[in-house]
């Protein structure tokens, strides 16, 4: 289908872009989510402001003991960044699971995070990384945690006129092992379930565990019960299976033509066990 008519602006500075958004324009970055929605007429913005070409939003740099990723950084650049590969490999690994090479070359981390698809890959990693998300408008700037940012399906903490300007993730030491595993929907490539694991084992025992889940519920979440179940354990197969079984505890599962809630819960436990095992191995 053809979208309804709209105005288009390609500002040269972020300040100019935010000013246009304050007047009601909707931001456009890679367009991987917004353009299909416009073609289906599920979205009909009157005006678009293109922020995907703003160099001031495209970067990966270390600052203040953390890694800052600009919102217009493409998935491919996240996947291939030497800094992220060396100091935050979970985010790079997760980016490599997104779509296909065309999508990874055009889509942006900020656009994906702002869209908040309940089956997107990044949210699981950002939950496990306890990431911070910087939101900026023409008159303000604020930082929210990933846990507070993802509110519901396609619903975030973004206020009118705000954009995701950058994502802040920690620098992980060599003792921390990470892994992202997902069951891929055969048609869309999205996660039927996706699990990001971030673990540390010291003296033969797990003393640190952070687990993010996507695809299973209406929005991503930290699996606190599973984290607690892993801490203090050696990470044996039985420990991994017991923790994986807790991921769905108290969570209302998504249901669609591809996976019922019961089937999703089985997939979640199976893929989580793989993610935990890989993270434990990498932490050795």
N, C-alpha and C positions, 0 to 999 in steps of 0.2 A: 504493500500500500504506500501511498504518498502522504507525508505529514501535512498538516495545515500550514499555512504561510506563517513565517516568523521573520523578525529582524535579527541580523547577525552583526556582532562587533568583535574585532580582534585587537584589543588594547595592547599597548607596548609595555605597560607597567602594571604591577599588582594593585597599586593605589587607584589607578584608573578603572581597573576591573571591579574592584570593590565598590567604587562609586556607582558604577552601572548597576551592580547588584542591589545596592541600596535603593535604586529607583525601580527595582522589580525584575531585572534580568536574571535568567537562570544560568549557572555556570556550566560550561562544556569543556571537558578535558579530552580523554581519548575517544569518548562517544560510544564505547562498547556496550553500555547499558541504556543510555538516554536515547540514542538514535533509533535502535530497534523499537523502543517504547513509543517514540514519536511516529514511526512508520505504522505501528499498530493502532495509533491514536489513543493509546493509554496515557500519554502525556501530550500536552499541547501548549507549551510555553509561547508567549507572544514575542519574546526576545531572548537570544542566547548571547552570552559573552564567553569567548574562547580563551580559557586560561591555560590550555595545553601547551602553548608555545612560549609561555613566560619562563625565561631562563632562571629567574629568581625563585621559582618553585621546583626546579629540577636539580637535585643534588643528593649526594650521600656523603656525610662528613661526620667526623668524631669531634665532639665538643663537650666539655664539662663531664667527662667520664661516661658519656652516652653517645649513641649514634643517632643523628638526625637525618631523616629521609624526607625530602621535599615532596609535596603532594603530586606534582606532575612528573615524578620519576616513573618511568615505564616499568612494567613487570619484568621485562628482559633486563633492564639495568639493575633492578633489585636482585634478580637471579644471578647476575654475573658480576656484581660489585665485589672487587677484591676485599674491601673493608668489611662488608657483611659476611662474605664467605669465611673470613678469618676470625671475626669477632662476634658475629650474630648469625651463624649458619642456618638457624631455624627459619628466619625470614627469607633467606635466599632459597632454601629447599622448598618452602611453601610456594614461593613465586613460580618455581619451575613446574608446579602442578596445575597452574591456571591455564585453561583454554588450550589453544594451539599457538604455534609460533607467530601467526599474524596477530592474534589477540595480545600476546605478550609484548609484541613490538609497538602496539598502539595504546593498549589500555594502561591506566595509571593507578598507582597505589591509592592516591587520594580519592579518585573517582570510585574505585571499588569499595573503599571503606565507607564513603559517604552514602553510596547506594544501599549498603547493608542488606544485601541479599542473604536470606537465612541459610543458603547453601554455598556461600562464597568461602574461599579458602583462607584469606588473610585473617578474618576474625578469630579463628582458632589459635593461630600463632600469636596474635596480639594479646589475647587473653593469657596464654601461657607465658608470654614475655612481660606481662604486667606493663604493657606499653602505655605511653601518654599520647594524646592526640590534641594538637594545637588547632584551635578554631579562631578564625579571624574575620572581622567585618570592617567596614569603613570607619567605625568608631571605637572598636574594642578588640581585645585579644584575650583568650582564656584557654586554659589547659584542663582537659578532663581525662580520666582514666579510661582504658578500654572497657573495663567492667561497667562504667557508668554511661559510656557512649552508646553502646548497642542496647536499644530499649525494646524493640520488637521487630517483627518482619518489616523490612524497608523503613524502619523508624529509628531515628537516632536523636542525640542530644543537640543536633544542629538547630539553631534559631534562624528565622528569616534574615537573609542578607549575609549569613556566615558561610565560609567555606572551610574545609579541612586544608590547612596550610602546610602542616608537617606532622610526621609521626616520629616519636622518640622511643627508641628501644635500648635496652641495656647492653653493655659490653660483657659478654660471657667469658669466663675463664676456661682454661683447657679442661678443668675437672668436671665441667657441666656437659652432659650429653643431651642432645636434642634429636627429635625425629617428628616428621609429619607423615601420616598415612591416611589415605581416604579410599572409600569405595566410590568409583567414578560412575556417574550416571551415563549410560552408553550413548544417549542422544545429545545431551547438553554439555557434558564434561564437568558439570558441577558435582559437588560432594553429596552423595546420598547420606553419608556420614563422613566426617573428617576429624582427626584427633591430632593435636599437637602436644608432644611430651617434652618436658624440660626437667631433667633429673640430675642429681649429684650423689655419688656414692663415695663415702670416706670410711676407711677401715672395714670394708666389706659390708657396710650398711648404707642404705639410702637416707640422707639427712636433709634433702631438699627436693621437693616435687611441685611442679606447676603443670597443670593439664588444662588445655583449652579444647572445647568441642564445638563443631559447626555441623549444620545439616540435620541434626537430630531434632531440634526444637525450633521454636519461632525465631530465636536469635541465639547467637553464640553465648557460651557461658564457661566459667571456671568450674571444674569438677572437684569441689573441695573435699567431698567424702573420699573420693578415690585418692586424692593427694595424701590425705591423712592416713589412709590405709597402707600406703607405700612407705611412709617415713618410718624408719627403724627396722625395716625389713631388709633382707639380703638381696632381694630381687630375683628369687628363684621362680620357676614356672608357676608354682602354686600361689606365690605372692602376687605375681602379675595377673593371673586369672581372677583372683579374689578382688583386686583393686578394679580391674576392668568391669567386673560385674556390678560395681557401684555407680558407674557413670550415669546410668539412666534413673537412679533412685530419686524419686520425688519430682521428676521432670516429665512434663506432658510432651509426648512424641508427636512429630509431624506424621501425617498420613496422606498418601497420594496413590496414583495408579501403579506406581513402581514398587512402593514399599509400605506395608502396613506398619503400625506402631510396634507390633511384636517382632516383625522381621527386622525393622530398623534397630531395635534393641539388641537383637542377635548380631547384626552387622557391627554395631557400635562396640560390643564386647570383643568381637574377633579382631577388628582393626586396631582397637586400643591395645590389645595384648601384643600385637606386632609393633606398634609404636613404642610401647614401654620397653619391650625387649631390645629394640634397636637403640633407644636412648641410653639404656643401662650399659649396653655393650660399648657405646661411644664414650661413656663417662669413665671407663676403665683406664 
